[in-house]
Amino acid sequence: MNEVRLVGDNVEPGIYNIKDAIRIADEQELDLVEISPSAVPPVCKVIDYSKFLYQLKKKEKEQKQKAAKVVVKEIRFGPQTDDHDYNFKLKHAQNFLSEGSKLKAYVFFKGRSIMFKEQGEVLLLRFANDLEEYGKVDQMPVLEGKRMTILMSPKKKK
């Protein structure tokens, strides 16, 4: 396999012997870079290699910026949250999940209120149940120190 398909600026596109392709690149004080090794014959381009690497990094960076960013919204409850506050926070949670954000709801226990951890768990399970049509539970209620946490992610739109 001594031949390559040569492309690039200031180069006559075509199939060249590999030595001729290297000579053409050297004459222009540029590099011979293999672009598509699986093609028959392989495709090589006459370019400045450092510029080529810079453009590759630039493309990768742009793709990372376009990637979806995961937003996590938090909602905090007390162990004895009344119905009005609960419904208010429930509406916010529905908005967060419908806009595509993840949701982290937690009950914060102050002082001796840790004795009511069952109440906190019931509250979070009720919360997850009420949000069933908007999102799915990623992590069931877990007690971490003085806070009991539940994680939810939005349901995929059909």
C-alpha positions, 0 to 999 in steps of 0.5 A, spaced: 500 500 500 504 505 497 499 510 494 494 515 498 489 520 496 491 527 497 487 533 499 488 540 502 490 547 500 494 548 494 495 541 492 492 538 486 487 532 489 488 525 486 492 519 488 499 519 489 505 515 491 506 516 498 513 518 497 511 524 492 505 526 497 511 527 503 515 531 498 509 535 496 508 536 504 515 538 505 515 543 499 510 547 502 513 546 509 507 543 512 505 536 514 502 530 511 496 528 516 492 521 515 485 523 515 481 517 513 485 510 514 480 506 513 479 508 506 482 505 500 487 508 498 487 512 505 486 519 505 491 524 507 491 532 507 497 537 507 496 541 513 499 544 519 499 539 524 499 544 530 493 548 527 489 541 525 490 539 533 488 546 535 481 545 530 480 538 533 480 541 540 476 547 538 470 542 535 471 538 542 470 544 546 464 546 542 460 539 543 461 539 550 458 546 550 452 544 546 451 537 551 445 538 556 447 540 562 443 537 568 440 542 573 438 540 580 433 544 584 432 543 591 426 543 595 426 543 603 421 541 608 421 541 615 418 534 619 411 538 620 410 541 614 403 543 613 398 542 607 399 549 604 406 549 604 406 542 602 402 544 596 406 550 594 412 546 594 409 541 590 407 546 585 414 548 584 417 541 584 412 540 578 414 546 574 422 544 576 420 537 573 416 539 567 422 544 565 427 538 565 431 539 571 432 534 576 429 534 583 432 533 590 427 534 596 429 533 603 426 534 610 431 537 615 431 535 622 433 541 627 434 539 634 430 533 637 425 533 631 430 527 629 425 523 633 420 524 627 424 521 622 418 517 620 414 523 619 419 525 614 419 519 610 412 519 610 412 526 607 417 525 602 414 518 600 407 522 599 411 528 595 414 522 590 407 519 589 404 526 588 409 527 583 409 520 579 406 523 573 412 528 572 418 524 574 421 518 577 424 516 583 432 515 582 433 514 590 428 513 595 428 517 602 435 516 605 437 519 612 444 523 612 445 526 618 440 531 620 437 531 613 433 525 609 433 526 602 430 523 596 432 524 588 427 525 582 428 526 575 423 528 570 420 523 565 422 523 558 417 527 553 414 522 548 
